[in-house]
Each structure stands twice: as structure tokens, then as C-alpha cells.
């Protein structure tokens, strides 16, 4: 028949309105029952998978019911085949969207429970791996869905096959063009497994100090001390050297250099530094030394070696030491400071 009979409108109403509504009601009831069963149990991943991605799941169910009810419409063969193809493509997209959203939800709930602290290397390692694997899973889901849709369209499939058959150089061109993306994808997998950097690490890259804020499938975002975003390709961390201040531990040892005159009271300075460190909240108590590391004709060089739990508190501790010692020396030992107009020599 060329078109559905009007006399069949009850069947059409049942197939294309009532049946999808009943299917949605069944999905909602199933969600409600499963959520009540899981609510009293320690199953955050299952709950997240159940709660998220409901929209694409409902769309998938509706499209599936419509596809099954399509024969009841009474369309002619050509129209029915076209409608079946369109519903099939839409169903493939909705199903891929549903699966990708559910997989992402499973990773998201794990990421929410793995917020890294400066000193918790295990959590930072776990968060980095989860973030990289989540993006890889989502990318794989999107690529697979697009591939299924394209291969289901005869015209697109024929064009693609003819291009590769008639021009063998096309594969080489595509391979060269995709090399950076593939390189970064492989680099992301290597970073997730070997952990040269982690989310939250303090690093120095291209002379810029900052913290790793995000690791995507192609690049790393580093927030510098002045709140700028430094974007670095993933492959950089496997091909070029960089400094990771928190690779094995967030704890640091650093120095404060002082250039003073020969009249500087070294023992008094040593006692003063010990007193300052004892009251400094950023000092972790591991290291606190004052040493004379060199002298020149115009004065001596003192090195204060201190330790702190992480890079941020180390910076604050070094500034606090300089400011407090400058005020103390100016008030109690002005002879230790270089004369006005004669700056102290630079450290060797």
C-alpha cells in the first residue's frame, strides 16, 4: 500500500505513541526499583551509572520501539526501507551516546573520590590514570559510534573505499597528518602507566614553574604561579627533559642565600634562623642549617638550607626567612649588611 489507511489509526496510535510511552514508563520503573535496591548499599559506581545518561537511554528505548513498530505503519517498501535506515542510524548514535555516557559516569565517580592533596602521591597517581583512561574511553566510544554510522551509509562507505582504492597515497597523507594526534594519544597512555607527571605535581617546563591542573588526550595544562595557563603537548614530557618537584614526594629542600660583610655574626645568625624556623608554620623540621659557602674580598656568602612539605609552603618559608633576617640584621647587626652604594657580591 502507498500510505497507511486512516482506518488503521488506532494501530498507529498504539505503535507510535502508546508503545513508546509504555516503554519509557517501564524504564523509569526499572530505574526506581534499581535505585532503591542500590541506595542502601555501598555501590557508588553502580548508582552513578544508573543515574547518569538517562536521556540517551530513554532516546534509545524510544527509537528501538519505533523501529519495531515500523511495520505497523503500512508504508510502501521504499518508504519503509528509508525509515528503517534512518531509525537504525539514529539508534546507533543513541546507543553509542548511552554507552559512552555510562562509561564516563563510572570514571567520574572514581575521580570525585580521588581529589589529590599535595602530599598524597597515591591519590594524585590514581587521579591521573583515571583522567587519562576516561578520555581514552570516551574518545574510543565516539570514534566507534561515528564509524558505525558512516559504514551504515552506503554512499559514504562507497566514497571512502573508492578514495583509498584509487589513491594509495591518501593513506600516507592521512597517516602523516594524524601522526601528532596518534603520538599524543600514545604519550597519554604512557604517562598514565609510567607516571612521569601527575595531576597536582609541581613542575618546571620551558623555564616556567607551575602545577599540573589537567591532563587531556593531547595536551597538559599547567597553571603557573601568576595564574597563567601553560599548554604543553603530551609528547613533550616523553621527548624533552623537565623538572618535577614532586615526583617521589611533595617535600622539598631549598636554599636562602645571603651576601654579608666579614663582620656578620655567623653563630648569632644560626641561632636566629633556628628561632625563626621553630615558629614558622611552613617548616617541616627535617632540615635547617646555616653554612658559610664562600667569601670574596668584600664579604662572605651564607647558605641557609631549609625544608618544607611542598613547593608553595617552601616559597612562603624562604620569603619569610629573608624578610625576618633583613629586619633583624638592620636593627641588631647593621655592620653585617653591605655598605650603602656597595652591593654585596653575587654568590659564586
N, C-alpha and C positions, 0 to 999 in steps of 0.2 A: 504494500500500500504506500502511497506517496506521502501521506500525512496521517497522524493519529485521528481516529474517529472521535467526534465530540462525545459520542455515547460512551466512550471509554474513559471519560474524565474522572470517574471515581477511582479507577485503577491507577490513572496517572497521579491523582492526588495522594493515593496510598503509597505509590512507589517513590515519588519525588518530594513529598512533604512529610507525610506521617512517618514513613520508614526512617528518614534521616533524623527526625526529631526523637523517635524512639531509640535510635542508636546513640544519640547524644545523651539521652536520659540514662541509658544503660551504662555509658562511660562515666557519667557523673556519679551514679550509684556505686559503681565499682571503685571509683576514686575515694568516695566517702567511706566505704567499708574498709578498704586497704589502709587509709589514713588512720582510722580508729584502731585498727589492729597494730599498726606500727607506732602509734603515738606513745604507748606505754612501754615501749622497748627502746633500747639504746641502738637505734639504727638511723643515724643522721643521713647517711648516704642514700639509703632507700627512700627516706622521706623526701630528700631533695630531688631525687629522680622522679618521684611520684608527683610532687607539687609543681615542678618547673616543666615547661614545654607542653602545657595543657592545650594551648591554642593550636599548635601544629598537629597535635594528636587528634583533636576534635575535627580539624580540617581533613586529616587523613581518613577518619572514620566516615565522614560525610561523603567524601569523594568515592570511597570504596562502596558505600551503599548505593550511590548514584550509578556507579559503573555496573553493579549487579542488577540494578533495576532498569537499566537502559533498554533491554529487550521489550519491556512492557510499554515503551513509548510508541511502538509501532512505526518507527522511522523506516524509510526505504534503505536499501543495502548501502548505498553510497553515503547517505547522511548518517546512518548508524555507525559505519566504519570510521567516519571522520570524528563523530562524537566520542566513540570508544578510544580513538587515538589521543584526542585532546584530554579526556579524563585520565588516560593512562599516564600521559606526561605530567599532568597536574598531581596525580597520585604519587609519582616517583619523586617530584620535588617536595611534596608534603611529607612523605615518608623519610626522605633524606634529612629534611629540616627537623623532624621529630627525633630521629636517632641522634643527630648531631647535638641537638639541644639537651637531650637526656645525658649523653656522654659528657658534655660540658658541665652539666649540673653536678655530676659525680666528682669531677675535678674541683669545681667551685667550692663545694662544702669542705673538701680537704684543704683548699687554700685558705678558707676562712678560719680554719683551726690551726693554721701554721703561720701566724703573724710573727715575723722574726724580731728578735731583740739583738742588741749589739753584741752580747756575749754568748748567745745561744747559737753556736755554729750548726748544730744538728737541725734546728728549725729552719735556718737560712738555707741549708743544703736541701732539705725536703721541699721548701717553697720554690726554690729554683727549678728542681726537677719537675714538680707538679706544673709550674707555669709553662715550661718548655713543652712537656708532653701534652698539656691541654691544647696548646696552639697547634701542635702537630696533629692531634686527633681531630680537631675542628677543621683544619685545612684538608686533611685526608677525606673527611666526610663531605666537604663542599666539592672537592675535586671529583670524588666518586659520583656524587649526585649529578654534577654537570656532565660528566662523562656518560652516565646512563641516559640522560635526557638527549644529548647530542647523537648518541648512537641509535636512539629510537626514532630520530627524524631521518627518513631515507635521503632527502635532498642534501642535508648537511653531511651525512655519512658518505654519500657518493662524492661530494666535492672534496672532502678530506682525503678519501682514498685516491682520487684522481690526481690530486696535487702531489701526494707522496709517490705515486707511480710514475708520473710524468717528469718530475723534477727531483732527482735523488739528492741534489744539493740542498733542498729545503730542510731535510733532517739535520744537515750540518749547520745551516744557518740558525735553525731553532735551538740546536744544542749549544752553539756559541752564545746566542742571545740569552739562553736560560742558565748559562754557567754561573753567573753571580748568585742567582737565586738558589740553584742547587748547592753551590758551595756554602752559602749561608745556612741552608737547611741542614746540611751535614755538620756544619760547625755548631749549630744549635744542639744537635744530638750529642756531639762530642762534649760540649760544655755541660749538658745535663748529666752526662755519665762521669766525666773526669773532674768536674767542678773547679776549673781554674778561677772562676768568679762565681759569686752567689748574690742573690738579691740582698741588699743591705751591706755588702762589702765596701770598704773604703779603698779606693784605687787612685792611682795616678796614671793618666793616659794622655799622651801627647803634651806633657807638661802641665796638665790640668788635674787638680785634686778634686775628688767628689765621691759620692756614694751611688752605687748601682741601684737605680729605682725600678727598672723594668727590663726584662729580657724577652724580646719578641722572637718571632721566627726568622727575622732578618737583621735586626739591629739591637743594640743595648743602649738604654737611656741612662745617662749619668748626670745626677744633679750636683753641680759644683757648689762651692761654699757661698757664692753670691747668687744662688738660686737660678742660674742658667742651666739649660738642658743641653748636654753634650751628647750627640747622637753618633754612635760608633758602630760600624758593621760588625757582625758576629765574627767574621773571618779574621778581623784584626787581632782578636785575642788568641788566635791559634798561629798566626803568622808573624806577629811582631811582639817584642818584649813590652811588658807593662809592669807596674808596681802594684801589688795587692797587699795592703797594710794589714788585712785581717784574714789572710789565707788559712792559717792554722789556729790563730787566736786573735781576739779583738784587742788584747792587751798590747801596749806599746812601751818602748823605751826611747826617749829622745833627749836632746841636749839644749841647754841655755848657755850661750857663750857671752862672757864678759871681758871687755878690754879695759884694764885698770892700770894705774901707776904702780911703781915699785913700793909705794907706801901702803898699799892695800893690805889690811889685816886679814890674812887668809883664814886663820883659826876663828876669828870673830865672824867672818862671812860664813864659814862652815857651820858654826853654831846657829847663826841667824837662819840659814837655809833649812836646817833641821827643825827649827821652831816654826817656820812658815809652812813646811810640809806637814808637820804634825796637825796643823789646823786647817789645811787645805782639803776641801771635800773631793777634789779630783785626783788626789794622790792615793794609789792603792797599796803603798807600803813596801813594795818589792825592792825598789832601788831609789837611793837618794845620796849622791856623792858629789863632793866638790873637789876638783883636781886642778892643779896648775899644769896646763898642757903646753906652755911655751912662753917665751919672752923675747922682746926686741929692745932696741936702745931706749925706747920711750915708755916701756911698760910691760906688764905681764898679761897673759891670757888665761882666764879661768873657765873651766868647763863644769857646768852643773848637770849631772846625769840624773834624770828622774823617770818615773814610770807612772802609767795611768791605765785605767780599764779599757779605754777606747780612744779613737782619734779626736773626737770632739772634746772630751774632757782633758786630753793631752794639750790641745791648743789653749784651752782656758787656763790650765795649770801653768804653762810657760809664760803666758801674758801676765798672770798673777805674780809669778816669781819676779819677772822683770820690773813691774811697777812697784812692788813692795821693796825690793832691794834698792831701786833707784831712790825712793823716798828715804829709806834708812841710811844709805850712804851719804846722801846730800845733807841729812840732818846730823849724823854722828861721825861720819868719816869723809868729809869733803876732800881731804887730801888724796883719797883713793881714786877720785874721779879725774879724768884728763883735764888739763887747764883749758880755760876758755880760749877758743881760737886755735887750739891744737888738738884736733880729734885723735881719738885712740887709734892705734894701728889696726888694720884689718887682721882677723885671725888667719894664721898660716894654713 
